Amino acid sequence: MDEEIDTKPATTRERVFIVEGALEEATADVIVITALPGLENGFGWFDYVKEHAGAEFEEALKKFKHCGVGSSRLLPAYELQNFKAIAFLIMPPNFRMDATNVEAQRIRAFCKNTIDIAAEEDYTSIIFPSSLNNDGIDWVAPVLMRSCKEWANESPYFENFTEIRILCTSHDDYEHYVNAANRMNTSKRRSKTNDEYDDEMAE
């Protein structure tokens, strides 16, 4: 299934949605894929997108083999159905868990930049994978959720954007994102009293 779940914790104002469904049934202007430097290998649905976008997409990727971690580029969707463009984001194979806060800030910057690139080309919707590299969803979920919500609150392109989706292809991933979003919402409510935000995993 590829539909919005009634229990999604994101608000309409932020236009950030957690969905559970199959990639084959998903639609958006832009789909995000995450890859290793060199762009020959990636994570999550990288191989699926590479195969279904066809030979032209694979050739186009070769032009960006020099790009380093954190780089994003936007390419046409070529033969990939249901999308207009493909955004690739280069990620390290694993995050630095010895520097959690700094690493989380870095990853949030990468993700927000990717959305900006799509918005600058007048696209209005984007889908992120629930996993960004080899690391566990329990760390990634709060970081990616906060990335999207920060973008919604800060970006000058927000008013022209209709939605940011995080597509979970398994129910376990979906539950992790729901829990992460609920923790963020709880922390925000608490901050009104304590004047602080203490969701450490997303700092």
Secondary structure, DSSP 8 states (H G I E B T S, - for coil): --EE-TT--S-TTTTEEEEE--GGG--EEEEEEEE-TTSS-BSTTHHHHHHHH-HHHHHHHHTTTT--TT-EEEEE-TT-TTEEEEEEEE--SS--GGGHHHHHHHHHHHHHHHHHHHHHTT--EEEEES--SSS-HHHHHHHHHHHHHHHHHH-TTGGG--EEEEEESSHHHHHHHHHHHHHHHHHHHHHHHHS----GGG-
